Amino acid sequence: MKLADNKATLSFSNGSPSVELPVYQGNVGPDVVDIRKLYAQTGMFTYDPGFLSTAACQSAITYIDGDKGELLYRGYPIEQLATQCDYLDTCHLLLYGNLPNAEAKAKFTKTVTYHTMVNEQMQFFLRGFRRDAHPMAIMTGLVGAMSAFYHDSTDINNPEHREISAIRLIAKMPTLVAMAYKYSAGQPYVYPRNDLSYAGNFLHMMFATPCEEYKVNPVIERALDRIFILHADHEQNASTSTVRLCGSSGTNPFAAIAAGVACLWGPAHGGANEACLTMLEDIQRMGGISKVGEFMNQVKDKSSNVKLMGFGHRVYKNYDPRAKLMQETCKEVLTALGLENDPLFKLAMSLEKIALEDDYFVQRKLYPNVDFYSGIVQRAIGIPVSLFTAIFALARTVGWIAQLNEMIGDPEYKIGRPRQLFTGSVKRDVPPVGAR
Ligand code: SDX
């Protein structure tokens, strides 16, 4: 970042001395007012619950222009990455800052491929869960448990440990998600195969059985790979900020990523894809498109607490570019599977059309986000609704790791320790129990 020729002056109406604060510029996007010395100089904190106006770090990984609906991974537009690259290209880009040439790609692919198996002991963790446990409960446990197996890569301050744990996490997440699915389905686990692509291997581990050969459908393989690309990283969202804050204590990478998995689970965040599909199925059950108007009235009635899941975003105040690509992927997969008349897809399209013409949504700049169509395409592939967020976590793991490693490599980073505005009881004495 570079010092701007602009400065911020903070003055107080009570006559307290004003304070001059430096302003820094990035390469694109809003400048920042550096308030690091504010408390020392004024004895005051800033107040920004939800961090709507706060830059928690400097980063060179992902840039979002919410007004334009633009998303860049290391400067490359998501539309180009999603159509011209694959997920492992994207992983290499996010981790190392550049797209791999053919030789680097082959090396990276081989490295990831040869780390896809998990320690055989890990399967016994699953036996401790009920068969109907939510896959995100299982994933939170399994990812954290990885730190119990890979003691040779838990020192986050050791660059070699960071490198090998990044590869292990990227390589093993598909295996663990597929194991969580097989456990809930009561089917035997399927080992990874080194002759399959990253997405093809996941499909094989998910849907193959010992009873017959499973052929990976190339259209679905490509669609899933694109879904992984679209979910790979997204600036300082809630789960990424969780990983950074968790990692700032120096804890091991597996524990920090497990914290990200736990945060992503929430319906306001990664859990929205599951909530969105459930919402569409509920409307379908109530009567489908004929009931959309009634549902939208509920959404606009604040007292109902009903939200149009898959709509709205903290940063995008325009169409989420990932939603557009996801809608295209939806059409490709549904057509390939002969499901072009899928009622839920038609319902989603009509919901989107109505919302984009409705003042309530237009005024609040609410557009479809990445979660609006992702559930429909995953359901068409045969992925159970409860597994959607686990697949989001699988894809986002590379972003979490890239952001965590960037923080650890930043000489300015310290353990994160926000302050507060205290509104509780001031000091008082404990009354005897008879006087309480
Ligand atoms: C992800 O941050 C990221 O980058 C996240 C993510 C990533 O890749 O990491 O993009 C992934 O989490 C996408 C978002 C998935 N969540 C959902 O689809 C859940 C539904 N969306 C809402 O919960 C909401 O839009 C949020 C949480 C996504 C954003 O909330 P904000 O920015 O805090 O916005 P807000 O709640 O202040 O909303 C502004 C207004 C409010 O109305 P008013 O008080 O101004 O009258 O819009 C309303 C909200 O009530 N609103 C909605 C709505 N989203 C916002 N009303 C109905 N339906 C919605 N979906």
Residues whose N, C-alpha, C, O or C-beta is under 5 A from the ligand:
A	BS01	SDX	H234 N237 A238 P267 A268 H269 G270 A272 V299 V306 K307 L308 M309 G310 F311 G312 H313 R314 R364 N369 D371
